[in-house]
Amino acid sequence: MKLKILDKYLIKQFLQTVVFGLLAFTFIFIVIDAMENLDDFIDQNVPALKILHYYFVFAPEMIKLMTPVAVLFSALFTAGKAANLSELTAIKASGVSLYRFMAPFIVSTFLITIISIYFGGYVVPSANQIKINIEQVYLKKNLSFTGSNIYFQDSRTKIISIAYFDNSIDQANRVSIQDFDSENLTSMTSRIDASRLVYDTTKSIWIARDGIKRTFSSKQDAEYFKVLEIPDLNFSPDDLLKKQQKTAEMNLDELSELVKAQRRAGNDPTPTLIEYHSRFAFAVTPLIVVLFGLPISANKRKGGIAAQVGINILVTFLYLVFMKVSQAFGKNGALDPILTAWVANLIFLVAAVYNVWRSKM
């Protein structure tokens, strides 16, 4: 019964401080960003309500980034406060081990990790879509001219070029479809050039209109056509829109589909795979940093809470830097995508387990 009361007390203190830390850190970063963009908002005459809307959808990204720091700060503050108020002395005297003392923090942080996977995988990308749209419309930033000059590989042997895609009528204009020999990808076997490419929703196929089809074999041939069905194209109108999206705007399901499409087309999916697995790896970061920092803070040390927080914030910073460096190696092909996303977690997890093992209550 006493342990249940202790668990409730520690969890309450811990979660309250997590919420406070997230609100405080997010507010600070929003204020800093607002000051940097103030001139742009004034120059573009952005309405006050739209500015509030912008920072409302800007907040989820900041919450995601600040969650590891807020969780670590909360764990260190809660444990350090208990140590300075001699509450830990009473806990030690009652025979509670370090592992049992850490249990409420670990369980709470595990739940935060589960929530973070969904939050970072679905909520943040949706908010980023709105944020980028506001930047494009009102601040004239990140303009990508969506729908224009689309060029991609549809399969291992097929390359598509589209001058402009009108998503309101599912029609591509000034289209080129180049097909290559599967045995020699430098040798073109056929090419279709059409003024329009329309998607037939009833048959789920693309129909080319007003164009020419050239074939290159022992003798070259050219055939003009008014209407030509092309059933072997692997993309849909929705796929064309997704190809214009940034990975920051894609949720986990969309990233997974993009990886499949890139593999089907024979493209290298490594950057997308790293982004996909990094969403999970980053969500686990709070659990790793709490395991690393909590044993240090659970004992009184010279310098008090401030010194402990400073040291562990530095460790968290190094952790995040190491994660970014490993991602750079992964994108260059030096590391496997899954290992790239998780290598920082694995290394610091080993360090955290060792830190827990060597600590004494």
C-alpha positions in Angstrom: 0.0 0.0 0.0 2.8 2.4 0.9 4.6 1.7 -2.4 1.3 2.4 -4.3 1.1 5.8 -2.5 4.7 6.5 -3.3 4.2 5.5 -7.0 1.2 7.8 -7.3 3.1 10.7 -5.6 6.1 10.3 -7.9 4.0 9.9 -11.1 2.0 12.9 -10.3 5.1 15.1 -9.6 6.8 13.7 -12.7 3.9 14.2 -15.2 3.1 17.7 -13.8 6.6 18.8 -14.5 6.6 17.2 -17.9 3.6 19.2 -18.9 5.1 22.4 -17.4 8.4 21.7 -19.2 6.7 21.1 -22.6 4.6 24.3 -22.3 7.5 26.4 -21.2 10.0 25.1 -23.8 7.4 25.3 -26.6 6.4 28.9 -25.6 10.0 30.0 -25.6 10.7 28.6 -29.1 7.5 30.1 -30.4 8.4 33.5 -29.1 11.9 33.3 -30.6 10.4 32.2 -34.0 7.8 35.0 -33.8 10.5 37.6 -33.3 12.5 36.3 -36.2 9.5 36.3 -38.5 7.9 39.5 -37.3 9.2 41.5 -40.2 7.9 38.9 -42.7 4.5 38.9 -41.1 4.4 42.8 -41.3 5.7 43.0 -44.9 3.2 40.4 -46.1 0.3 41.9 -44.2 -0.6 38.6 -42.6 -3.8 38.8 -40.5 -3.5 38.4 -36.8 -5.8 35.3 -36.7 -3.7 33.7 -39.5 -0.5 34.3 -37.4 -2.2 32.6 -34.4 -3.2 29.7 -36.7 0.3 29.4 -38.0 1.8 29.1 -34.5 -1.0 26.7 -33.4 0.1 24.3 -36.2 3.8 25.1 -35.5 3.5 24.0 -31.9 3.2 20.2 -32.5 6.7 20.1 -34.2 8.1 22.0 -31.2 6.4 19.7 -28.7 7.8 16.7 -30.6 11.4 18.1 -30.5 11.1 19.2 -26.9 9.6 16.0 -25.4 13.0 14.3 -24.7 14.3 17.5 -23.0 11.1 18.0 -21.0 10.9 14.4 -19.8 14.6 14.4 -18.8 14.2 17.8 -17.0 11.1 16.4 -15.2 12.8 13.2 -14.1 15.9 15.0 -12.8 13.9 17.7 -11.1 11.5 15.3 -9.4 14.3 12.9 -8.2 16.7 15.8 -7.3 14.0 17.5 -5.3 13.3 14.3 -3.4 17.0 13.9 -2.7 17.5 17.5 -1.5 14.4 17.3 0.8 15.7 14.0 2.2 12.7 12.1 0.9 15.1 9.6 -0.7 16.6 9.0 2.7 13.3 7.8 4.0 12.8 5.7 0.8 16.2 4.1 1.3 15.5 3.4 5.0 12.3 1.6 4.0 14.3 -0.8 1.8 13.2 0.5 -1.6 15.9 -0.2 -4.2 17.0 2.0 -7.0 15.2 -0.1 -9.6 12.0 0.0 -7.6 12.3 3.8 -7.2 12.8 4.2 -11.0 9.8 2.0 -11.9 7.1 4.9 -11.8 9.4 7.0 -14.0 10.0 4.2 -16.5 6.4 3.2 -16.7 5.3 6.8 -17.2 8.0 7.5 -19.8 7.0 4.3 -21.7 3.5 5.6 -22.0 4.8 8.9 -23.2 6.9 7.0 -25.8 3.8 5.2 -27.1 1.9 8.5 -27.4 4.9 10.1 -29.1 5.0 7.5 -31.8 1.4 8.4 -32.8 1.9 12.1 -32.2 5.1 12.3 -34.3 3.9 9.8 -36.9 0.5 11.3 -37.6 -0.3 14.6 -35.7 2.9 16.4 -36.6 2.8 15.7 -40.3 -0.8 16.9 -40.6 0.2 20.1 -38.7 3.2 20.5 -41.0 1.0 20.4 -44.1 -1.0 23.3 -42.8 2.1 25.2 -41.7 3.8 24.8 -45.0 0.7 25.9 -46.9 0.4 29.0 -44.7 4.1 29.8 -45.4 3.5 29.4 -49.2 0.3 31.4 -49.4 1.1 34.2 -46.9 4.8 34.3 -46.4 5.8 33.2 -50.0 8.2 30.6 -48.5 8.9 27.0 -49.5 7.2 27.5 -52.9 7.4 24.2 -54.8 5.1 24.9 -57.7 3.1 21.8 -56.9 1.9 20.1 -60.1 4.5 21.5 -62.4 7.4 19.8 -64.0 6.9 16.4 -62.5 9.6 13.8 -63.4 9.8 10.3 -61.9 10.5 6.7 -62.5 7.3 4.6 -62.6 9.0 1.2 -62.9 12.4 -0.2 -63.4 12.2 0.5 -67.2 9.7 3.3 -67.4 10.3 7.1 -66.9 7.4 9.6 -66.8 7.7 13.3 -67.5 4.7 15.7 -66.9 4.7 19.4 -67.6 1.7 20.2 -65.5 -0.9 18.1 -63.6 -4.4 19.5 -63.0 -5.7 17.6 -59.9 -9.2 19.1 -60.2 -9.9 17.1 -63.4 -7.2 14.3 -63.0 -5.5 15.4 -66.2 -1.7 15.6 -67.0 -0.6 17.9 -69.8 2.4 17.6 -72.1 3.4 14.1 -71.1 6.3 11.9 -72.1 6.5 8.2 -71.3 9.9 6.6 -72.0 10.3 2.8 -71.9 13.8 1.1 -71.8 15.1 -2.4 -72.4 15.1 -4.4 -69.2 18.4 -6.0 -70.2 20.0 -2.7 -71.2 18.6 0.3 -69.4 20.5 2.7 -71.6 18.5 1.5 -74.7 15.1 3.0 -75.2 12.5 0.7 -76.7 9.5 3.0 -77.1 8.4 6.5 -76.3 4.9 8.0 -76.0 4.4 11.8 -76.3 0.9 13.1 -75.6 -0.7 16.5 -75.2 -2.9 15.1 -72.4 -3.1 12.1 -70.1 -6.5 11.5 -68.5 -7.3 9.1 -65.7 -10.3 6.9 -66.3 -11.7 6.2 -62.8 -14.1 3.5 -64.1 -11.3 1.3 -65.6 -8.6 2.7 -63.3 -6.2 3.3 -66.2 -4.6 6.3 -67.9 -5.7 7.3 -71.4 -3.3 9.3 -73.6 -4.9 11.8 -76.1 -3.5 13.5 -79.2 0.0 12.2 -79.4 2.5 9.9 -81.0 4.0 6.6 -80.1 7.5 5.7 -81.3 9.0 2.3 -81.2 12.8 1.6 -81.5 13.8 -1.9 -82.7 15.4 -3.2 -85.8 13.4 -0.5 -87.7 11.9 2.6 -86.1 8.2 3.2 -86.3 5.9 6.1 -85.4 2.1 6.0 -84.9 0.0 9.0 -84.3 -3.1 8.5 -82.2 -6.2 10.4 -80.9 -6.8 8.0 -78.0 -4.5 5.4 -76.5 -5.1 3.4 -73.4 -2.0 2.7 -71.3 -2.8 0.0 -68.7 0.7 -0.7 -67.4 1.2 2.6 -65.6 1.6 2.1 -61.8 0.6 5.5 -60.5 -2.7 7.2 -59.8 -3.7 10.9 -59.5 -3.3 10.7 -55.7 0.2 9.3 -56.2 1.1 12.4 -58.3 0.0 14.7 -55.5 2.0 12.7 -52.9 5.1 12.9 -55.1 5.1 16.6 -54.5 4.9 16.3 -50.7 7.9 16.7 -48.5 8.6 13.8 -46.1 7.9 16.1 -43.2 4.3 16.3 -44.4 3.8 12.5 -44.7 2.5 10.3 -41.9 3.9 6.8 -41.2 1.5 5.1 -43.6 2.3 7.5 -46.4 6.1 7.0 -45.8 5.6 3.2 -46.0 3.7 3.5 -49.3 6.4 5.8 -50.6 9.1 3.3 -49.8 7.1 0.6 -51.7 6.7 2.9 -54.7 10.4 3.8 -54.7 11.4 0.1 -54.6 8.9 -0.8 -57.3 10.4 1.9 -59.5 13.9 0.8 -58.9 14.8 3.9 -56.9 16.9 4.1 -53.7 14.5 4.3 -50.8 17.2 4.8 -48.2 16.4 8.5 -47.2 12.7 7.6 -46.8 13.5 4.5 -44.8 15.7 6.5 -42.5 12.9 9.0 -42.0 10.4 6.3 -41.4 12.4 4.4 -38.8 13.7 7.7 -37.2 10.1 8.5 -36.3 10.0 5.5 -34.0 13.6 5.9 -32.8 13.1 9.5 -31.8 9.9 8.6 -29.9 12.0 6.2 -27.8 14.5 9.0 -26.9 12.8 10.1 -23.7 13.0 6.5 -22.3 16.7 6.3 -23.0 17.6 9.7 -21.5 15.6 9.0 -18.4 17.4 5.7 -17.9 20.7 7.5 -18.3 20.1 10.5 -16.2 17.8 9.3 -13.4 20.4 7.2 -11.5 22.7 10.3 -11.4 20.0 12.6 -10.0 18.8 10.0 -7.5 21.8 10.7 -5.3 22.9 14.0 -3.8 25.9 15.5 -5.5 27.9 18.6 -5.3 26.3 21.4 -7.2 22.8 20.4 -6.6 19.9 20.0 -9.1 21.2 22.8 -11.4 24.5 21.0 -12.0 22.8 17.6 -12.5 20.3 19.1 -15.0 23.2 20.9 -16.8 25.2 17.7 -17.2 22.3 15.6 -18.4 21.0 18.3 -20.8 24.5 18.2 -22.3 24.3 14.4 -22.6 20.9 14.8 -24.3 22.4 17.4 -26.7 25.3 15.0 -27.6 22.8 12.2 -28.0 20.8 14.2 -30.6 24.0 15.4 -32.4 25.1 11.8 -32.6 21.7 10.8 -34.0 22.0 13.5 -36.8 25.6 12.5 -37.6 24.6 8.8 -37.9 21.7 9.8 -40.3 24.2 11.7 -42.5 26.3 8.5 -42.8 23.1 6.5 -43.5 22.0 8.7 -46.3 25.4 8.3 -47.9 24.9 4.6 -47.9 27.6 3.9 -45.2 25.0 2.4 -42.7 21.9 0.3 -43.1 18.8 2.5 -42.8 17.4 0.7 -39.8 20.8 0.7 -38.0 21.1 4.4 -38.9 17.9 5.3 -37.2 18.6 3.2 -34.1 22.4 3.3 -33.6 22.3 6.3 -31.2 19.6 4.6 -29.2 21.5 1.3 -28.9 24.8 3.0 -27.9 23.2 5.2 -25.3 20.9 2.4 -24.1 24.1 0.4 -23.3 25.5 3.4 -21.5 22.2 3.9 -19.6 22.0 0.3 -18.5 25.6 0.5 -17.3 24.9 3.7 -15.4 21.9 2.1 -13.7 24.0 -1.0 -12.8 26.8 0.9 -11.2 24.6 3.3 -9.2 23.8 2.6 -5.6 20.9 3.8 -3.5 
